[in-house]
């Protein structure tokens, strides 16, 4: 075996300073790391039971690619006064060759993360500490599981990954940050970071899994009779007011369409969160860079768009991201966000649909609970102990709840 080169870690304050092809080669390298080489399970349920979630990881996760992250920066959705200051970590050898990267941000708040640590911040500050700034290794505003330690495949991948983690800790000290948070990581990364001494946290989301369905009715046939009837009724009722559903991608994503969608996004976001995170320019930039990876499901009434859902297309997964509406009709949200996504996934042979964070209402519509993972490094030993004790109890609760929710899934029971 060849000896690992001497690595150094540096920080880049803009992803535009990093070559796109180099970043993306690191982003795709995780598929060839040792823990991703396990024999793939035959079904998603078997994957969950065996703990091999990474075997179903999308080999072309759109959110960790240079184009997506650059669109966030160029549009000023991150940087500036957003409270997300890019601090991307780069691992390179003495010849300047890059072996690993990580999307990293210095945070002055805990907004837009979907892994909630407000209680930790409040407790620490009541005790006289300063929780902010903190470091976030994540994709901003995107509660989607994916690689966070982006390591180029090769003989020195393990050493490069170790250097990346050491760099996170060192950067935390240099920026006088309270902590490092690696959120929505893959399970293999979570295991690695736990072994490296980080605190382990879990949560759950609801995902839909394609069991080889030929069409939407084939999916409905897998459900219990009453749930089948409920979904058919909801789909009919959603369109009763003369509403038409339109799917747009590629050249169909015009600036006029984005103007309409942004109006929905702002209206819904302002009422739900107080301040939407993404700027109007983001949608133009990401569309210019990734139009063929975007699916916009729009609802139209009387010739005008009234609602829409933004999805990103992976190689194996459809990712539901943002929803908005300026008119509200019964069940239209379910149709545009969930049923259209399932139908699209079936038609295009995708393995799964990820419909975003939270939402137990997704369970009755065929989406099942799956675990999500995050890892946390906390500098102050007292806060670290307190959070560690809390997380041990939280993990037990999350797993018990996930099992209970799984039992309530609407699928027909088969004899064993």
N, C-alpha and C positions, 0 to 999 in steps of 0.2 A: 504494500500500500504506500502511496506517495504521502509525504509529510505535508500537513496542512500549511498553507502560507500564513504569514503574519498579517492578521487583519487589523484594520483600524475602523472606527465608527465616526462618521461626521453627520452633521445636521444640515439639511437644506430647508430654507424658509419658503420655497415655492416648488411645486412639482414640475413646473415648467423648466427648472434648472436641471432636471434629470431626463436623460434620453428616453423617449417613449418606448422604443423597442426593448431597451434594457429593463425598464420597470416591468413591462408586460411579460418578459421572459421570466422574471422573478415571480410575478403573480401566478403564472401557470406552472411553476416548477413544483408546487406542493404535491401534485399528483404522483410524482415519482419518489417522494420521501418514503423511508422504510415503512412507517405506520400506515401509509395509504396503499400498501401492496397486499393487504389481507384479502383472502378469497371473498369475493363479493357475495352477499346473501342473495337468496332467490327472490325475496320480496322486501318491501319497505318495513312491514311488520317484523319480519325476521331480523332486519337490520337494527330496529329499535330494541328488540329483545336481546340481541347479542352485543349491543353496544358498538356496532360497526357503522355508526352514522356517516362517517367520512367516506365509506364506500359509495354512498349516494350523493356525495358532494358534487356540485355542478362543476364540470371541468372548464367552464367558460363563464364564471361569475362576472357579470358586467360591472359590478360596483367597485371592484378592486383594480380595474383597468385605469390606465393613465388618462384616457379620454374622459371618463366620468369624474375622476378626482380633479382633473384640470378644469372641467366645466364649473365645478363648485368654486374654484379659486378665481377663474377669469370673470365669472359673473358676480363676484364679491358676495356670494352666499356664505363663504368663509373668509377669514382674514379681516382686516380693518377693525370695525367696532362690533363684529359678530360675536366676539368672545371665543372664536375658534382660530387660533393662530398656528399656521402650519409649522411643524418642526419635524419634517420627515427624516427618518433615520436611514442611513446608508452604510452598508458594510462593504469595504473594498480592500483589496490586497495591496501590496507595496508597488504593484505596477499600475494601480488605478483601476483595475477591473472590479466591477461591482458584482458581489455575490448574493446580497440580500438587501431588502428594503422593508420599511414598515410605514404605513400612513399614520402619522402622529401629530397631535395638536395640543398646544398649551391652552388650557381652558380657564376662564374666569367665572364660570357658572356651571350648572349641571343641566342645562337645557339641550334638547335635541339628541339625547343619548338613548332613551328607552330602557336603560338599566339604572334604576333609581337609587341614588345615594344621598338624597337631601337630608335624611335623618342622620347620616354619618357626619355630614357637614355641620348641621345644627349642633349636634352633641360636642363636636370638637371645638367649635367656636364658643359655645357656652363655657367650655373648660379653659378658654383663653388661647386656643390655638387658631391658626389661620389655614383653613382648608383649601383655599384658592391662592395661587394657581395650582392646578393639577394637570397631569398628562393623560391624554386619551388616545389610545391606539385603536382606531375604529374608522368606519366610514360615516361621516357626519350625516345626521338625520335619517339614517338607513338601518332599521332593525332587521337586518338580514344576515344570517350566518354565512361566514366565508373565511378564507385564509386571512390572517392578520400578520403572521410572520412570513413574509414573502421571500422565499429562499430559492435561488436558482438551482435546478437539479444538477447533480455532479458529485464528484468524490468528496468535496469539502463542504457539503450541505450542512452536516451536523455542526461542524465547527463554526460555520457562518451564522447558523441559528443561535448558537450559544453566544456569539459576539453581539448579535442583535439584542438579545435579552440583557446582557451586561450593559449595552449602550443605553437601554431604557432606564436602568437604575442610575447610571452615571448622569444622564441628562436630567433626571429627577433631582439629583443633588445640585447640579449646576444651575438649574432654574429655581432652586429653593421651593420646589413643589412638594405638596403633602403626600402625593401618591401617584401611582400609574394604574390605569384601568384598561385592560384589553377586553373589549366587549364584542359579543356575538362571534366568538372564535369557534373554530372547528374543535370537535372533541379531542382529536389527537393533540392539538396545540394546548388545549386546556389541561390535558394529562401532563404534557411536557412542562407547562408553567407551574402546575401544582408540585411536580417533582422538584422544580427549581426553587420552590419556597413561596410561591404566591398563594394568596387566599383564593379558594375555589367557590364560585357562585353558580347557581342554576336558576332557570326560569322555564317558562313554557310558552309555546305559540301553537297555532292551529294551521296545519298544512293539509292539502289534499293530495292523495297518492293515486296515480293511474295504475290500475291492475289489468292493463291490457284491454281497456274498453274500446269497442268499435265505434261508439257514438254516445251522445248524451243519454239516450234512452237505455243503453246498455249499462251505464253508470247507475241510472235510477233503478234498474232491475236488481242491483246489489243491495238496495235499501229496503227497510221494512215497508210494508204496504202503506201505512198511514203517513210516513215521511215522504214517500213517493208522491202521494196525492197532495201533500202540503206544498212540495216544491213546484209541482205542475200548476197548482192554483196561484202560487206567488208569481210565477213567470207570466201567467195570463194577466193577472191583476196589474203587474208592473207596466204593461203596455196598453191598458184600457183607455187611457186618455189620448189615444192617437200617437203614442210615442214610438219612434223608430230608433233602432240601435244600429250604430255605424262603427265599424272597426277601421282604424287608420294606422298606417305604418309607412316607412320609407318616404316617397315623394308626396304622400297624402298629408304629411305633417307640415302644413303651411303656417306662416306667421299668423294668419287670420285664425286658424284653428287654435294656435297656442294663446292668442289673445282671449279667446273664449274660455279655454281651459284655465288660464290664469285667473280669470274672474271667478270661476268656481272655486279654485284653490284658495283665493284670498277670502272669499265669503265664508267658506266652511272653516278655514284655518283661523280666521279672526274670532269666530264664535267659539271654537273648540279650545284653542291654545292661547289666544290672546295676541300672538304675533307669529304669522307664518314665517318659516325659516328661509325659503327659497325665493330668490329675486326673479323678476320676469326674464331677465337676461339669461338665467340658468337654462330655461327651457329652449331658448334659441341656440345656445352654445351646445347643449347636449344633443339636441336634434341634428345640428350640423355635423357633429362628430359621430353619432351613433344611431342615426335614423332607422336603420334596419334592425336595430336591437330594441326598438321601442314599439309598443302596441298601445294605442290610445283608444279606449272604448268610449264612445260618445253617444249620448241620448239626445234625440232631436224631436221637437214638437212645433208644429206650425211653421216649419222651415227654419227654425232657430235651435241652436244647441242650448240645452238646459242643464246638462250634467255630464260628468265624465270621470273616467278612472285611468290613471297612468300605470302602465305595466312595462317592465323590462324583460327581454327575452334572453334566457340563457340557453346553453346547448341542451339541457335536460329539464329546466325549470322555468316556469313563468312567475315572475315576481311582481305582485301587486304592490304599488307604492302609495300613490296619492289619489284621493277622491274629493270631488267637490260638486256642488249643485246650487243653482239659483232658483229652481222650482223644486218642490218636494211632493213626491207622489208615493203612495204605498208600495213598498217592496222594490222600488226602483234601485235603491242602493244594493240590495241583494243581487238583482239581475245584472247590473253593470259591473259590480266588483267581483262577485263570486261565481254566478252561473255562467256568465260569458267567459270568465277565465277558465273554468273547467271545460267548457265546450271547445275553446281555442286549444287547450292543452291536448284534448283527445284528438282533435282534427290534425294536430301537428306532431303527434307522437311524443309529447313531452311526459316526463316521469312524474312531475309534481307541480303543484301551485302553492306558492307561499304568499299569504294574503296579509302580511304585516303583523304588527304587534297586537296583543290582547284580543278580546272579542270572543266570549264564550258562545255568542249567537252563531258563530261559524260552525260549531259542533253539529248542530241540527241540519246543517247544509252540506255535510259530508266531509268536513275538515276535521282532522283528528289531532289530539295534543301530542306535541313532540318537545323534547327538551332543548333548551338553549344554554350556552355556556359563556361565562366570563371569568377573568382572573384579575386579581387586585394586589398590588404591592403598596403597603402603607408604611411610611417612614417612622412615625411615632409609635413606640412599642406599646404604650397603653391603649391607644386607639386601635392598633393592630389586634391586640388580644380581645378587646371588646367586639370588634367586627368579626373576628374569627369565631368567637362563641356564637354570635348571632347567625352567621352563615351556616354553621353546622346544623342548627335547628331549622333554618329556612330551607336547606336542601332536603331535609327529611319531609317537611311539609309539602314542598313543591312536588316531590316524587309521589307522595301519597295522593295529592290532589290530581296529578296527571293520570295515575292509575284509575282513580275514581271517575274522572272525566272520560277516559277511554272506554270504560264499561257502558257509558251512556251514548256511545257513538251510534248513529242510526242504521248501521248495516245489519242485514239479516244474519241471524245466528245459524251456523252450519253445524251439523252433527259431527262429533269427533269419535 
